[in-house]
Amino acid sequence: MDTEQVEDVRLVVYRAFASDGAPPSRVDLARRTGLAPTEVDEALRRLHEHRDLVLGPDGQIVMAHPFSAVPLGFSVMGRRTLWWGGCAWDSFAIPHLLPEEDEVLVATRCPGCGAPHAVVVRRDAPPESDLVAHFLTPVDRVWDDVVRACGNQRIFCAETCVTNWLERTRSDRGCVMDLPQLWRLARGWYAGRLDRGYQRREPSAAAEYFHEVGLRGPFWGLPRA
């Protein structure tokens, strides 16, 4: 199997998520790419190994960032499509990735107190909100358990709710940011992901991106400011 065939599968997966809010079936992947079912499985395995998507233990597609096939605390409503947001970061990234979506409605609940929240996320400016986001897992450990890491990138009412949640779950504090900072992080992170030939950022390029959007310190793989 050549790299172009693997890329064909990647594009069908991502574009199906973008248009339908869900991944394609293996039958659809085979039909749309002209590959045999065994070749589709091989392509998905390679994409998983390269961290272009996430497969579950049963081999089913779980995530193709910023899209998710399973609920992880967020729903994202566009003009005609409803997505599961993989995390706070991914939910805020969707309108930046999809040119037809000027804005989306991101809905979630505060893990600290259960209060419901809905935030309009636009492409042209960050939301005005007193809510905060908390990321539990440092970026260099995200892929140790990517589903758990994404499931713990959440939006809270305020820092007090973060503190209460950390005490209740006996978790160490990660990184807290306001929603404008979350918006800046998400804005350009997935640029080009729906295009042929997209390449994920290597660690040095990722660290440079974090620095450019104002994130500092070891949590982001950078020296302390």
Secondary structure, 3 states (H helix, E strand, C coil): CCHHHHHHHHHHHHHHHHHHCCCCCHHHHHHHHCCCHHHHHHHHHHHHHCCCCEECCCCCEEEECCEECCCCCEEEECCCCEEEECCHHHHHHHHHHCCCCCEEEEEEECCCCCCEEEEEEECCCCCCCCCEEEECCCHHHHHHCHHHHHHCEEEECCHHHHHHHHHHHCCCCCEEEEHHHHHHHHHCCCCCCCCCCCCCCCHHHHHHHHHHCCCCCHHHCCCCC
